[in-house]
Amino acid sequence: MDFIKLLTLLTFLLFTLFLGAVQVHENRIKIFIPLVEGRGVHSWKQANYRCSNINASLAVFLSSREAKSAVTTIKNIKKNILIAIGLKRNGKGSITWMKGQNLDNEVIRTLGWKNTLEAQISGGNCFYMNKTGSLFSTICIYTEKELTPLCETYIRRSQGTPVDRCHDQSARYVYKPVFSTHKTWENAVADCQIQGVCLARPSSPSNLKTIQLAFLENKVHGKKMYWVGIKYDAQISNFKWDNDLPVTNRQSFSQITNLSEQKSPNFDKRCLAATRATKLEAQRCGTTMKYMCQIPLKAANTNAPFSVSTNIGNNGNNGNNGNGNNGNSGNKGNGKGNKQVESFVNGMKDLKPHNKDSLKNAMNLTTTLMKNIERGTKNGNEKSNFMKGALQLEKFSIEYAKQHINKTNKDPIRRNNERFVLEMRKVFTKPQKNLKFPEDLNRGEATIIELPASLFNVIKDSGIVMVSSLFTGVSDTLPTLTEDSSKKHLLISDVISSTLDPKPEGVLPENVTIILEHTNMSQPSSYKPKCVFWKFKVDNQFNGTWSSSGCTVKESNNNRTVCSCNHMTSFALLMQVDEQKTVSCMLLF
């Protein structure tokens, strides 16, 4: 009898655990993200590494539903690309997913892979797909064509009915346009959710106008189209927000949407986008375009529509590190990172600027350094003296420009990838207008530096060398030390710089203007920007600290800050995260 009771209890416990597992699975949303932006890769291992950089992994299809979703995602990509997925032949010759999961027969039938798999018994060890979903295998290092990683990640829904916190009419919001990438509507939803916010949710003409102002002020991207968090659901004959909650149709909402259009026969454009028009425009949900995120001003006190964590301020910059340190928490020196910088500096010094190929080597060294430092920062809260490396790159670039740009070959030299932009030019005559960087690179940067034409009033016959650079995604790798060590700061922008050779003497006759886009999406409702510069040769592990001199703030909003400075070097934004909630515009010198 006791045995039967024990068996019954064990059965009940196992059943309960099974139900719990099902609930967890049902509350997770798997999304597929093709990394079509930036350069492709040439190996299966590189593809998986690219996915890991966004806290994801190569895609696996454990059900026919997942397979269909993945194929729908890649079919909507405009480029003709080759897709790397998480399917591989193991050491025993069996074809399995990357974590050892078996390839389900239902998935094989759904994608029509049966004949292909039978023909690939003796093929390569790594598998890829094309846009139609067809499968083939080849060697794992594939040099004939660039590969695009298809990544997967999960978003976990809140338990029970989602709370529509992101559309609380009593709350205040700021709107963050994403200029630098294009996504389908679903992937745009996921990208905003991963950051703990949501796609912008216009509810009235005045609200839509506020959202439009966030992108119309940008001269480059103001005429584009932006996804917003509204989709029409034919099953309920109504619009829904991006968290599946139905929209309560008010008169103000109907003024910015076209319900009759959605109810027209054969109409299939279900997702809405903001343009310059007074009404939202319907587009096919698989179209890729820019998008607009909505951020509560009181993000710390407002739950996101889904229970996802945000990476904002999680690298030790925003508070005490638990050992009694003050505002310099998050500024612990990275011994390994600093050694990598020293190795980079030595490598750059060994390059010969007169050799034309030395620029390619400099680009490779810089990219490798940024990757290594970024990888090290992700493994801990340590920072590096990266700016010492940036200074060495600047010195090399000045010498390279002197050797390879002349009056017969005046074209600027530009190099760029997904991590940084470098430009060298020589100015032989006074320009008719101010010089801007970056310019005409189609990268979507909103961070720009503008040099007044008056800086070039006096030009020698040899010309003036101008070297400019933009480093993206480095905010977590740089220290936030300031002269006032009692304050805690968070770097919230990319780093942009420009320098002239020969250098102007003393204070500039006319100030340099720097427009810095905020990369941190959660900022306080009020702040006082302050421009500072990086002071080299300070006796610490970073060879410098932040200081203020010669810079003022011209204007600032929730998306960007404009600095005006009477000297030239590298610029970034620093947000003070103590109780005063101030933002500082940072100038590195």
Secondary structure, 3 states (H helix, E strand, C coil): CHHHHHHHHHHHHHHHHHHHHHHHHHCEEEEEEECCCCCCECEHHHHHHHHHCCCCEECCCCCHHHHHHHHHHHHCCCCCCEEEEEEEECCCCCEEECCCCECCHHHHHHHCCHHHHHHCCCCCCEEEECCCCCEEEECCECCCCCEEEEEEEEEECCCCCCCCHHHCCCCCEEEEEEEEEEECHHHHHHHHHHCCCEECCCCCHHHHHHHHHHHHCCCCCCCCCEEEEEEEECCCCEEEECCCCECCCCHHHHCCCCHHHHCCCCCCCCEEEECCCCCCEEECCCCCEEEEEEEECCHHHCCCCCCCCCCCCCCCCCCCCCCCCCCCCCCCECHHHHHHHHHHHHHHHHCCCCCCCHHHHHHHHHHHHHHHHHHHHHCCCCECCHHHHHHHHHHHHHHHHHHHCCCCCCCCEEEECCCEEEEEEEECCCCCCCEEECCCCCCCCCCEEEECHHHHCCCCCCCEEEEEEEECCCCCCCCCCECCCCCCEEECCCEEEEEEECCCCCCCCCCEEEEEECCCCCCCCCCCCEEEEEEECCCCCCCEEEECCCEEEEEECCCEEEEEECCCCEEEEEEECCCCCCEEEEEEC
